[in-house]
Amino acid sequence: MVSFIGRRLVAGVLLVVGISFVAFILTNLVPGDPAAAALGQRAIEDPATVAAFRAKYGLDEPLWRQYLIYLGNLVQGDLGTSQQTRRPVGADIAKFLPATAELALAAIVISLVVGLALGIVAAVYRDRFLDSLIRVLSLGGVSVPTFWLALAASVVFSVKLGWLPSTGQLDPGMDRPTDITGMVLVDSLLTGNWETFGSALEHIIMPAVVLAAYTIGMITRFTRASMLEVLGNDYIRAARAKGLPERTVLFRHVLRPALVPIITVTGLALGSLLSGTVLVENIFSWPGMGQYAYKSSLALDLPAVMGVSIVIAVIYVVVNLVVDILYSVIDPRIRQG
Amino acid sequence: MVLAACGGGSEENSSSGTSGGGGASKTLVVDAVFSLKSADPAHNYEPTGQIVARALYSTLVTFAGDDLTKVVPDLASSWTTSEDGKTYTFTLNPAAKFSDGTPVTSADVVFSLNRVANVKGNPSFLMDGLTVSAPDATTVVVESATVDSAVLGKLANPSLGILNSAKAKAAGATDAADAATTDTAEQALNSESMGSGPYTLASLDLTTEVDFEINADYWGATKPTYTKVVLRNVDAAQQKNNVVTGQSQLALDLSPDQVKDLSGGEVVSNSVPSQYTFYLFTNANPEINQWTANRDFEDAIRYGIDYQSLLELAGEGSRQAAGMIPVQLAGALPDSDSITRDVEKAKASLAASGYDGSPVQVSYPSDLTQNGVSFTDMATRIQANLKEVGINVELQGAPITTVLDLARGGKQQIGLWLWGPDFPDASNYLAFGPGGVVGGKRVNWQPGSDPTIEALMAKALETTDADERVAVYQDYQRELNKGPVMSLIQPAQVFLAASSLKGLTYNLVWTVNLGELS
């Protein structure tokens, strides 16, 4: 197991270096001048101002040297300085990541609970009305555009029904709880700050559900298909023939082998969740990395774009590693293979 | 342009706060789409940044409400102008003090203004040609290298807000000539304000939220009403929902269509011409495009555009721009000078140009929507207008950073852009004439190519009498309207507010003054 994890980690490091190279090349290929994007219409006309900007962010160096300097700094954990916030990119990401992680985790929990439940029900009631209904709903989940769903949910649950707030992470003016994990919901719970917890819970529901909609649809469809595949096996018929209760058959003999593709799809879903946060965070004014990435891209803030790309790459690598480990726990044949 | 106090008549305040401390705590929530890079005045020059700086920092002089025709005292209680019009002497108000209680001195003013000049940030150009000195603790002298009627208007810009120099220096600020590389105070100024404005900075997040706390000892005549103000970065689509549901009290980025049926009851909306002028230019360099450099072709475009159709796109409250100078500034042209569409004239000009039907490119920032008007929609409509007169337009939309590069290199065949005033004075619009920042560099309209308009530009800079200035700037724009720069519309600035919010006015420089809201 240790050598298995070691191999994966080495591959992961190489992948991150490769991604840093690709991200660097791509961000520099984008037409447009970061100085022009950062400086105003008057400032850009002043050569001294432009020169000061270029020198400050190392843009006056040749491209190959910029990359080597970046790589050297990266090894030391330095992601550079954001041209937009003029703060270290690492500090910016550390500030914004917990809010995104909180939202993505809430979405993944909702996706798993709802998606698994709907998938199991659909498989059990195969080709009956309930199955058809769930299949239509799951199709809707994967095909409705996130921004449309976000706006529609806001109009219904915020404007028409007045049940949920549609902006931010907490009520305006409310103090954040003491910083422990950086996740407001978790920190308010840990510090017993119930008023803040209530506000945080209210604020996260709508963005998390909207973000989860696509993943719910995906997990539902995969769970149904995977369950049906396992349900067709001889050993399931044998278990039923032995007179085992249906619940035991389903949860002990069907669900576990059916979980392997579901874990895969959940790992992959994290990618769509992370990219989905850009839209969701912007529409719901969620103070996370999605908003930071979006604004950085618009401003051609190359260090910030690079930093976010690398952090997301690392998250992918780690999640894939966890998925691989989970595979081998569920099905030891994978590890041996 | 007083926008509030005309709603449903609710007498309760618009706060969302609770009682606390010795008195009632009132929180104001304002939603905006952020354009914010810093809370450091020397680095701040974006629309949201101006709202922030106006709340945190006082300036030597300022404007009251939406009136840009007259500067009024702020830190300076009075001032005089020398006979040659180049030297301004300000006397500081002895009551003026920073939020930590220390008095504002002339040394603070000199330090702050020199720092803006030397730090080489976006607003540094405001100090071009100006030198500042302090003969004594309460007197500030600003000397201009040339006669410049815009000096007082520039000094009212929040980017020239005055810092507590002792605190700023302790945080790494410097006004030395090499401040561009040695000043390290920006981060400190992004976490703590060091000004004398009606509010202090509680917290700042450039992408999500800025929180203000009342400056309890604010020395100015109008005391701030709210104990806390939250300025949030909210998507334009959500801003309306938030005001309607009471989650916020003011939204700044809605389009006229979004608020069409909303006024009355708990909310009030108003649409007025914004600070921006949308314009189009045809490149005067025949090497870029032989047709756009042709004066007859230029006329065919001018008279081929259906300005009314652009106004329909921009919605209620927008207006056709008779000239480049927005209607709020002295020197703006009256509506009677607006160009009207004349298809026959456009076709005749096109025939005279010898145009062969080859495509000409209109490039524009496809990712930019200002005041609810999308550049893509506007370009598409212009394409349709010009097709009717026989001009074959090819649309080239691209992200703003890409198109800016093209524009600044003078490589756009036809450019579709907007312009907001850098300072509230008509002289800012001399940029569009031959050799100007836009006229010369983007349009390739070279100096010496139009003696009539260049004579008017020179006269405009020399003229100091207010009435004469208006006349000369109007003449300048009438000539401009015959050239390659074509003003199109001023879109509407829409405010949607809780009807109980008072004191809301639209100021071209800082949009809203949080300190005036009650």
Chai-1 contact restraints between the chains, C-beta under 6 A:
chainA,res_idxA,chainB,res_idxB,connection_type,confidence,min_distance_angstrom,max_distance_angstrom,comment,restraint_id
A,P31,B,T402,contact,1.0,0.0,6.0,A-B,restraint_1
A,G32,B,T401,contact,1.0,0.0,6.0,A-B,restraint_2
A,G32,B,T402,contact,1.0,0.0,6.0,A-B,restraint_3
A,G32,B,D405,contact,1.0,0.0,6.0,A-B,restraint_4
A,D33,B,D405,contact,1.0,0.0,6.0,A-B,restraint_5
A,A36,B,L404,contact,1.0,0.0,6.0,A-B,restraint_6
A,A36,B,D405,contact,1.0,0.0,6.0,A-B,restraint_7
A,A37,B,T401,contact,1.0,0.0,6.0,A-B,restraint_8
A,G40,B,Y45,contact,1.0,0.0,6.0,A-B,restraint_9
A,G40,B,N122,contact,1.0,0.0,6.0,A-B,restraint_10
A,R42,B,F125,contact,1.0,0.0,6.0,A-B,restraint_11
A,R42,B,D422,contact,1.0,0.0,6.0,A-B,restraint_12
A,A43,B,N122,contact,1.0,0.0,6.0,A-B,restraint_13
A,E45,B,V437,contact,1.0,0.0,6.0,A-B,restraint_14
A,T49,B,K120,contact,1.0,0.0,6.0,A-B,restraint_15
A,A52,B,K120,contact,1.0,0.0,6.0,A-B,restraint_16
A,A52,B,A180,contact,1.0,0.0,6.0,A-B,restraint_17
A,T85,B,L206,contact,1.0,0.0,6.0,A-B,restraint_18
A,R86,B,E186,contact,1.0,0.0,6.0,A-B,restraint_19
A,L151,B,A237,contact,1.0,0.0,6.0,A-B,restraint_20
A,S154,B,N241,contact,1.0,0.0,6.0,A-B,restraint_21
A,S158,B,N241,contact,1.0,0.0,6.0,A-B,restraint_22
A,S158,B,T245,contact,1.0,0.0,6.0,A-B,restraint_23
A,V159,B,N241,contact,1.0,0.0,6.0,A-B,restraint_24
A,V159,B,T245,contact,1.0,0.0,6.0,A-B,restraint_25
A,P165,B,Q247,contact,1.0,0.0,6.0,A-B,restraint_26
A,S166,B,Q238,contact,1.0,0.0,6.0,A-B,restraint_27
A,S166,B,N241,contact,1.0,0.0,6.0,A-B,restraint_28
A,T167,B,V234,contact,1.0,0.0,6.0,A-B,restraint_29
A,T167,B,Q238,contact,1.0,0.0,6.0,A-B,restraint_30
A,T167,B,N242,contact,1.0,0.0,6.0,A-B,restraint_31
A,P172,B,V29,contact,1.0,0.0,6.0,A-B,restraint_32
A,P172,B,V230,contact,1.0,0.0,6.0,A-B,restraint_33
A,G173,B,T27,contact,1.0,0.0,6.0,A-B,restraint_34
A,G173,B,K228,contact,1.0,0.0,6.0,A-B,restraint_35
A,G173,B,V230,contact,1.0,0.0,6.0,A-B,restraint_36
A,N282,B,D235,contact,1.0,0.0,6.0,A-B,restraint_37
A,I283,B,D235,contact,1.0,0.0,6.0,A-B,restraint_38
A,S285,B,R232,contact,1.0,0.0,6.0,A-B,restraint_39
A,S285,B,V234,contact,1.0,0.0,6.0,A-B,restraint_40
A,P287,B,T208,contact,1.0,0.0,6.0,A-B,restraint_41
A,Q291,B,T207,contact,1.0,0.0,6.0,A-B,restraint_42
A,Y292,B,T207,contact,1.0,0.0,6.0,A-B,restraint_43
A,K295,B,T207,contact,1.0,0.0,6.0,A-B,restraint_44
A,L300,B,T401,contact,1.0,0.0,6.0,A-B,restraint_45
